[in-house]
Amino acid sequence: MPKTVEPRKIAATKAMKGFMDAYFNSLMGPEAEKAKIAWCTSVGPAELLRALGFRVYFPENYGAMLGATRMAGETIPFANARGYSPDICSYLTSDIGSYLKGDGPFRKMGFTGPPQADVLVYNTNQCRDVKDWFEFYAREWNVPCIGIHTPRGIGEVDKPVIDTVTRQIEGLVRPLESIIGKRFDIDRLREVIALSRKCSELWKEVLHTAANVPAPLSFFDGTIQMGPAVVLRGTQEAIDYYNILLPELKERITGGIAAVDGESYRIYWEGMPVWGKLKSNAVQFMELHTAVVASTYCNSWIFEDFDPDNPFESMARAYSNLFICRSDGPKEAYIARMVDEFKVDGILYHNAKTCPNNSNSRYDMPRRLQEKTGKPYVVIDGDLNDLRLYSEEQARTNIEAFVEQLAQQ
């Protein structure tokens, strides 16, 4: 029997576990008893919350944990039974279902469950679902739910867009001051913005190592390594971690160590991961000597617009420049640049059934980009968390056929 291929381990991951464990302990351990907890959407105004002294929890991170551990299949039905449609975001239904069931990955880590919020703060730059998600808990716990309504389908991120989002972020200050019981300090916000900017720069550099041939890092590695960029941005800990990870990746480049041995083809992954199939997807591509070298998803936590000298406006610009809330023109231009920068041979689009906002294969974009870039594409149907919507046999067959197509070209 042939030996099973295993993804190459990244040594720095052990250090990341330490940072993430400390983060979760700060939210759910004994030291968190007197802390004020703010829930925040993954691309929401975390910097403002940290500057005010809140401990910040990101439920989408927990949603990914539910998907990766495949516990989502057990929890989604509880949310469906409550009245949340199986057609809506499966992060939402996984998480609310976990709450209703009273079980999830945190219990296996020794915590009773996600921390109860003192306030829930959203940004609809991703989708409307995040607001509906947070309002469930606001009703359950009788706590405030406030947020930012960012325009969607943005073409140019111009002054009217920036002004309206800036005013909304500034409008959060007073209610948040009353909840935390302290005055806002603009200098502290500048410090946090500077830390987030540095984290973004390092995270971008980490991801850019995959532009090397062969790539030392894959998309599947990136979905794990992005943890600190998501939940620890605005802290020194995130910077410390990427200063550990980056040298290891540079050593791989110097030593010619590839994430995929015998790398022959390079693919761009557009859309969400299939969290419950990360390893099986990674192994299949390794067996096909194909490196998934870049993605829209992992790059979503690169915020180059942060500016400590102009904190509110730069936050508005950073969180409105996000790929997911742009129109198709800027999206296509972005992917075309990535295809060129990462020397991509083809594009895989994941059509995530419960995440239409992060699925870009539905309105003819793949064909248009093929005409612009000359790169072939494949679409796989699935979902971020709900594996009932994913056919492993069909996905494997489509991926194999796509790599054969790349070989023929």
VENJO-V994984 format. One record per residue. RES is the residue in one small letter. D_CENTER is the distance of its C-alpha to the mean C-alpha in whole Angstrom. Layout:
RES D_CENTER
RES D_CENTER
This chain:
m 37
p 35
k 32
t 29
v 26
e 24
p 21
r 22
k 21
i 19
a 22
a 20
t 17
k 20
a 20
m 16
k 18
g 20
f 18
m 15
d 19
a 20
y 17
f 18
n 21
s 21
l 20
m 22
g 25
p 28
e 27
a 25
e 28
k 29
a 26
k 24
i 21
a 19
w 16
c 13
t 10
s 7
v 8
g 12
p 15
a 14
e 17
l 19
l 19
r 19
a 22
l 24
g 24
f 21
r 19
v 16
y 14
f 11
p 11
e 8
n 8
y 11
g 11
a 9
m 12
l 14
g 13
a 13
t 17
r 18
m 19
a 17
g 20
e 23
t 21
i 20
p 24
f 25
a 22
n 24
a 28
r 27
g 26
y 23
s 23
p 22
d 21
i 18
c 14
s 14
y 12
l 14
t 17
s 16
d 16
i 19
g 21
s 20
y 22
l 24
k 25
g 25
d 23
g 20
p 18
f 19
r 23
k 23
m 22
g 25
f 23
t 25
g 21
p 19
p 20
q 22
a 21
d 24
v 22
l 19
v 17
y 15
n 14
t 15
n 13
q 11
c 14
r 17
d 16
v 14
k 17
d 19
w 17
f 18
e 21
f 22
y 22
a 24
r 26
e 26
w 27
n 28
v 26
p 25
c 22
i 22
g 19
i 19
h 19
t 18
p 20
r 18
g 19
i 20
g 22
e 23
v 21
d 25
k 27
p 27
v 23
i 23
d 26
t 25
v 21
t 23
r 26
q 23
i 21
e 25
g 26
l 24
v 26
r 29
p 28
l 25
e 28
s 30
i 28
i 27
g 31
k 31
r 31
f 28
d 29
i 28
d 28
r 26
l 23
r 24
e 24
v 20
i 19
a 21
l 19
s 15
r 17
k 18
c 15
s 13
e 16
l 16
w 12
k 14
e 17
v 15
l 13
h 17
t 19
a 18
a 20
n 23
v 25
p 25
a 21
p 20
l 17
s 15
f 12
f 12
d 13
g 10
t 8
i 10
q 11
m 7
g 8
p 11
a 9
v 7
v 10
l 13
r 12
g 16
t 18
q 20
e 18
a 15
i 18
d 20
y 17
y 16
n 20
i 21
l 18
l 19
p 23
e 22
l 21
k 24
e 26
r 25
i 25
t 29
g 30
g 29
i 26
a 24
a 21
v 23
d 27
g 29
e 26
s 28
y 25
r 22
i 19
y 16
w 13
e 13
g 10
m 8
p 9
v 12
w 11
g 15
k 16
l 14
k 17
s 20
n 18
a 18
v 21
q 23
f 21
m 23
e 26
l 26
h 26
t 23
a 20
v 17
v 16
a 14
s 11
t 9
y 6
c 6
n 8
s 6
w 7
i 10
f 13
e 16
d 18
f 18
d 22
p 24
d 27
n 25
p 23
f 22
e 23
s 20
m 18
a 19
r 18
a 15
y 13
s 16
n 15
l 12
f 12
i 11
c 14
r 16
s 19
d 20
g 22
p 20
k 17
e 20
a 21
y 17
i 17
a 21
r 20
m 18
v 20
d 23
e 21
f 20
k 23
v 22
d 24
g 22
i 19
l 18
y 16
h 15
n 16
a 14
k 17
t 16
c 13
p 15
n 13
n 11
s 14
n 16
s 19
r 21
y 23
d 24
m 22
p 22
r 26
r 26
l 23
q 26
e 29
k 27
t 26
g 28
k 25
p 26
y 23
v 22
v 20
i 19
d 19
g 17
d 15
l 11
n 13
d 17
l 19
r 22
l 20
y 20
s 23
e 23
e 26
q 26
a 22
r 24
t 27
n 25
i 23
e 27
a 28
f 26
v 26
e 30
q 30
l 28
a 31
q 34
q 33
